């Protein structure tokens, strides 16, 4: 085994771990680092039974792995170790990188991911079935990046977000004057994604008449823009997703059986978060690391007990709320009681249903409504800035409808143009 830990301070300092190493500010430590908050002998890393172990050495400020405080645990490639103000990343130089980048500790889900990896280089349609908030969009992007189409465009169309006329135009394009508001010719997603991947999200919400046109487009590899008398050849890989039961919709006469069988070449059942709790800690650590939030051990235990009806999206939003409401604080089980969906917690700052009501906790220490509104405003500004003013991407990041985001922007008098490059 060959392990390396790298100091994350811009210096690119790296140390090999062949047997064991004590890390701290004491000059006698095998890895000696002088940074604020680092104890004289802070933690120890040791190779045991072909595994890399870390143990806290009764440090003053504690040792954290992927934002969770530890006493002792097994380290993996890419783990982030935090000790005082020092951050280290673990590298396993013998680790064979999986061609498909996503893996799972759940045996069932890992098999499904391996299936995705094995079909990534093909052109077969893929149908993703599962509850909302389970990360189907992330799966789709990784599938595209693992395919031979990775250098070509990846486009996503939400089939439930637009009217029938607009969704037809979004898919197939239109000619000038073909309907009210069509002031110029426009390429549709099928044409714009030529050579790449087209993700049809919420395919179960597509109208019956449009399902027939979509079927023809897929089978014939050609489209006819709205208002045009000419056809255009296409070359896209189709990935579709829905949280609905398509077989039931077929029985009810709401979904075409022929379209279902055309899409149902490779079907992946995406599990809810409660059905893949083996991955809970890893997912939590990814979001906590991204948003710079630290959770205590007891806080993580409390989070594991939650049912997570909103799945991964709910977990990500909870970490975002923790970052916004308690910046730079160490999140304990007391914070969790406020952050989770219980009587004494704040209603989500950015409610996924787009509601505008706020219910305040009875605790006298809770933030005021004005504070919550300011936090919400800053969250919107932060995501608008990251997305260069793109409201569609910002709404997706925040887990709210675009119409709700538009109302918030207007309410807070945010100048979207200031974020556009």
N, C-alpha and C positions, 0 to 999 in steps of 0.2 A: 504494500500500500504506500502511496505517496501523497501526503497532504501538505498544503501550504495555507497559511493565513496571511491576509494582506491588510495593512492599516489603511483605513479610508480617510486620509487627511490630505490627499493630493501628492504625498511624497512617494507613493508606489513602493513603500517598504514591504518586503515579503520575507517570511521565515518558513523554512521547512520543518515539518513535524514528523520525525522518524520514529520516535519512541514516546517522549513526553516533553512538556515545556510548562514552566510556571511563568505567568504573565503578570507584571506589576510595575510600580514605579521604583522599586528597590533595585539598585545596581547589581545585586547578586542574582536577580531573576534571569533565566535563560532568554526571555524576551523582555527587555527593559524599555519601557515607554514612559516618558514624562509628560503627562497630560492631566488637567484638572479633574478631580474626582476619582482618579485611579488609585486604589489602595496599594500599599507596599507589595503585598502578595495578593493579587485580586482573584485570579482564577487559574486553573490548571487544565491543560489539554493533554490527553493521553490516548495512545492506540492500545485497545484491548480487544482481543479476539476478532481482529480484522475490522473493528469499528472504532471510530473516533469519538471519544468521550470528553465532556467538559464538566468541571466541578467548581462551584464557587468556593473560595477559600475564606469564608466568613468576612467578606469585604464589607466596607461601611455602606456603600450605596447599592450593593447587589449586582448580580450579573444577569444579563438579559440575552435571550436567543430569540431572534425574530420578534422582538418587543415583549416577550413573555419572560417574567422573572423565573429563574431556575435555581435549583440546588445542584442537580446533576442530570445530564441527559445525553442522548446520542446526537452527534452533529452530522449534517448531510451537506452535500455539495451546494454552495450558494447561500448557506445560512449566514445571517448577520448576527455577530456578537457585539453587544454594547456593554461597556464597563466605564462608568463615569462619563466623561466626554469623548472617550475613545470608541471607535467602531472598527470592527475587523470583519472581513468576509472570508469564509472557508472555501477552499478549492480542493476538490478531489481530482487529481490529475490522471487517475486511472479510470475514472468514470466514463463509460461509453455513452455518448449522447444519443438519445432516441431520435429517430428520424421525425416522428410526430412528437411535437414538444410537450403535449399534455399527458400526464399520467395520474393515476389515482391509487390510493391505498385500499379502496373498495374493490374486491375481486370482480364483482359484476361490472362495475363502471370501467374498470381498467380493461376488461375484455372488450367493452364497447369502444373504448378509445383506441385499442389496438386494431379493431375493425376499421375505424376511421383512417388510421395510419396506413393500413394495407390497401385502401381504395383511394388514397389521396391523389395518386398519380393517374388515376383513370378519369374518364369523362362521364361516368355514371351519375345520374341524379341521386341526391341524398335527401332523405326526409327525416327531419328531427322532430320527435314527438315528446312532449313533456310540459310540466307546469310553467307558468310565467316566472321569470326571475331566476332561471336555472343556468343562465349563461350560454344560451344557444347561439347568440351573436358572437361570443368569444370562440366557440367551437368552429363556427363558419369561417371566421377570419384565419384561424390556425389551419383549417383544412385548405383554404386558398393558398396560404403561404407555404404549405407543404407540397403543393401540386406543381406541375410543369407550367401552369398558368400564372405563377406568382409574379412575373414581371408585367403582366397585363392588368387592366383595371379590376377592382373589386367594388361592386355596387350593391346597395341594399335598398329594397323597396318594402315599405310597410303596407300591406294590402288592406289594413283596416283604418288607415289614417286619412284617406281621401275619398271624395265622391266617386261614383262609377265612371263619370266622364274623365275626371282628373287622373284616376288610377290607370285608365286605358291609355291616356296620353303619357303618363309616367312610364308605362311599360313599353309602348310601341311608338311613341312620338306623335307629332301632329304637324299639319300644314297650316300656314297662315290663313286665318278666317274660318277654320273648320268648326270653331265654336266660340262663344262669347269669351273674350279675353285672350284668344289665340292671335296675338299681334305679329308673330313671326314663326317661321318653321322651327321645329325643335326636335332634337334626337331623343328617342326613348331609351330606357335602360338597356334593352336588348341590344341596341345598336352601339350605345356608349360603352358597354362592357365587352365589346368585341374581343375575342381571344382570352377573356378572363372569366370571372365568376359572378353570377347574379344570385343574390340571396333574396328570396321571397318570404318575408316574415309574415306571420299570421295569415297563411294561405287559406285557412278555413273560413276567413271572413270575406273572401272574394265572391262577388255576385255570380249567380249561376250562368248568366249570359257571357260574362268575361272568362269564366272557366273554359268555355268552348273555344274562345279565341286563344287563350293561353295554351290549351292542348294542341291546337293547330300550329302555333308558333314553335312549340317544343318538338312536335313530330316532324314538321316540314323544315325546321331550321330556317324559317323565314317569317317576316312580319309585314303588316300593312299599316303604316301610320294613319292616324285618324284624319279623315278628309282626303286621303290620297288614293289614287287608282293603281299605284305601283307597289310591288313587293320588294323587300330588302332581305338579302341573305344574312343569316346571323351565325355566330360561333360563340356560344357561352355554355358554361357548365352551370346547371341549375341546382341550387340547394334551397329547399323549402322547409318551413318550420311552422308549427302550430301547437297551441295548448289544448285544442279541441279534439274530441273523439270523431275522427273523420269517418270511421265505419258507421257510427250512429247517424252522422249527418247524411251519409249515403242512403241509409234505410229511411230517413225522413224526407228524402228527395231534395236535400239542400246542397249536396256535393256530388259531382259527377264521378261515377265509378271508373270510367275510362281515364280520367285525369289522375285519380288516385293510383291506379295501377301503373300509369306512366311515371309517376313520381316515386312510387314505392318499389324502387330497385334496391337501394341500400337504405334500410330504416334503422334509426338509432333511437332507443328509448332513453331520454335524458332523465335521470332520477331527481327527485326533490332533495333538498339539503338534508332533511331528516333521514333519508334513505341512504346517505353516503356520509354519515357522521365521522367516518374514519378520516375524512379530508378536512374536517371542520377546523382543526388547529392550523393546518397549512394555509387554508383560505383566510382565516383571521390574521395570521402573521403577514401574509402578502399585503392585505389592506392596511394593517397597522404600520407596517414598514413604509408603505407609500405615503401615508398621512401623518407619520411621525407620532403615533400614539403608543403608549406603553400600558399593558394590562397586568394586573397582579394575578397570581395563580388562582386565588379564590374567585376573582372576577371571571376568569376563563371558565372555571367550573360552573358558575351561574349561567354563563352564556350557553354552555353545552346543554343545559337543561331546558332551554327555550325551544319551542316547537318550530320556529322559523317558517311561518306560513308564506312569507314573501321570499323565501329561499335565499340565494346568494345575493340578490339585489337588496334584500332587507338587511343582511349582514353588512354589506358594504355601506349602506346608508347609516347604519348604527355607528360604525367606526367614523364616518364623516361627521355625524352629530357629536360624537365624543371629541373629535378634533376641534370642532367649532365652538362647542359649549364649554369645554374644559381644556383649553390650549395649554400645553406644557405641564399638565397635571398627570399624576400617576393614577390611572383608572382602577378603582377598587370595586368591591361588591356593592358598596353604597352608591356609587355612580351608576352601576348597572341597573339598580332598581328604578332610577329615573330615566334611563335610556331605553329600557325595554317597554313593551306595550302593556303596562300595568296601571292601576288607578293613580299611583303617585308619580307618574313620569310625565314629562312634557310630551305633548303631541309632536310627532315628527316635524322638524322645521320645514322640511320639504316633503309634504305628504305625497305618496305615490299616486293617490287618486286625484290630486290637484285641489283638494279642499282648502278653504281659506279660514276655517275656524281654528281657534287655538284653545285647548283646555289646559288650564294651569294646575300644577301640583299644589297640594295643600301646604307643602313645606314653605316656611317663611324665607328660606335661603334660596328659593328658586328665582331664576332670572325674570325680570319684568317683561311684559309684552313688547315694550319698546326695544329692549335688549335683544329679544328674539328676532324682531323684525330687522334690526341692524345686522344680526348674524346672518339672517336669510339673505339680505341684500348683499353682504360681502361674499357669501357663497356663490350667488349668481354672478357677481362681478368677476370672481376668481375663475369660474368656469368659462364665462364669456371671453375673458382674456386668453385662457388656454386654447380656446377654440377659434380665436381670431374673429369673434362676433357671430359665429355660426350658431343660430338659435336652435336648429334641429339637433345638432350634436350636444349643445348645452342642456337641452331638455332631456335627452337620453342620459347624459351623465348624472343629472339631478333626479332622474326617475319620475318626472312629471310630464303631463301632456304639453305640447308646444303652445297650445292656447293658454294654459295656465301660466307658463313662463312669460308669454306676451303680456298678460295682465299684470304680472309682478313687475316686469320691466317698466310698464307704464306707471304703475303705482309708485315705484321708487324713483321715477324720473331718471332712468339710466340711459345714457347716450350710447346705443349699440355701435354707431358709426366710429366711435373712438377706439374700438377694439379691432376694427377691420384693417388689414394690411393692404 
